Amino acid sequence: MQKKLTVTIDERVYAGLHRVAGRRRISRFVESLVRPHVIGKDLETAYRQMAQEEAREAEALEWAEATVGDVADEAR
């Protein structure tokens, strides 16, 4: 069940939210940032569950291996 919340923020922050999250996606963006700070979760159990999802793990490994080379291109 969702609840509606009214929050007052600086106009520059609001503009940044639109720029970063996009129109009609601000709520989801803010919730994803806030959720870990307000909902207790056993991380070890969550990581174990994620590791059991073979397709997700394969995708994560593929992503990690594909991006590891990008580090060499970073400015120092």
C-alpha positions as CSV (number, residue, x, y, z in Angstrom):
1,M,0.0,0.0,0.0
2,Q,1.3,3.4,-0.9
3,K,1.0,6.6,1.1
4,K,1.2,10.1,-0.3
5,L,3.7,12.5,1.3
6,T,4.2,16.2,0.9
7,V,7.8,17.4,1.3
8,T,9.1,20.9,1.0
9,I,12.5,21.2,-0.6
10,D,14.7,23.9,-2.2
11,E,13.8,24.8,-5.8
12,R,17.4,23.9,-6.9
13,V,17.0,20.4,-5.3
14,Y,13.6,20.0,-7.1
15,A,15.2,21.0,-10.4
16,G,18.0,18.5,-9.8
17,L,15.5,15.8,-9.0
18,H,13.8,16.4,-12.3
19,R,17.1,16.4,-14.1
20,V,18.4,13.2,-12.5
21,A,15.3,11.1,-11.8
22,G,13.1,12.4,-14.6
23,R,9.5,13.4,-14.7
24,R,7.1,11.1,-12.9
25,R,10.0,9.1,-11.4
26,I,11.0,11.3,-8.4
27,S,8.9,9.3,-5.9
28,R,10.6,6.0,-6.9
29,F,14.0,7.7,-6.9
30,V,13.6,9.2,-3.4
31,E,12.1,6.0,-2.0
32,S,15.1,4.0,-3.3
33,L,17.5,6.4,-1.5
34,V,15.5,6.5,1.7
35,R,14.4,2.9,2.1
36,P,17.7,1.5,3.4
37,H,17.8,4.1,6.1
38,V,14.3,3.5,7.5
39,I,13.5,-0.2,6.9
40,G,15.6,-2.6,8.9
41,K,16.8,-5.5,6.8
42,D,19.1,-8.4,7.5
43,L,21.8,-7.8,4.8
44,E,23.4,-11.1,5.2
45,T,20.1,-12.9,4.5
46,A,19.4,-10.6,1.6
47,Y,22.8,-11.2,0.0
48,R,22.4,-14.9,0.5
49,Q,19.0,-14.8,-1.3
50,M,20.4,-12.7,-4.1
51,A,23.3,-15.1,-4.6
52,Q,20.9,-18.0,-5.0
53,E,19.3,-16.3,-8.0
54,E,21.6,-17.7,-10.7
55,A,20.5,-15.5,-13.5
56,R,20.9,-12.4,-11.5
57,E,24.4,-13.5,-10.3
58,A,25.4,-14.3,-13.9
59,E,24.3,-10.8,-15.0
60,A,26.1,-9.1,-12.1
61,L,29.3,-11.0,-12.9
62,E,29.0,-10.1,-16.6
63,W,28.5,-6.5,-15.7
64,A,31.4,-6.4,-13.3
65,E,33.8,-8.1,-15.8
66,A,32.7,-5.7,-18.5
67,T,33.2,-2.6,-16.4
68,V,36.5,-3.5,-14.7
69,G,38.4,-2.4,-17.8
70,D,36.8,1.1,-17.5
71,V,38.9,1.8,-14.5
72,A,42.0,2.0,-16.7
73,D,40.4,4.9,-18.6
74,E,39.8,6.9,-15.5
75,A,41.7,10.2,-15.1
76,R,44.1,10.1,-12.1
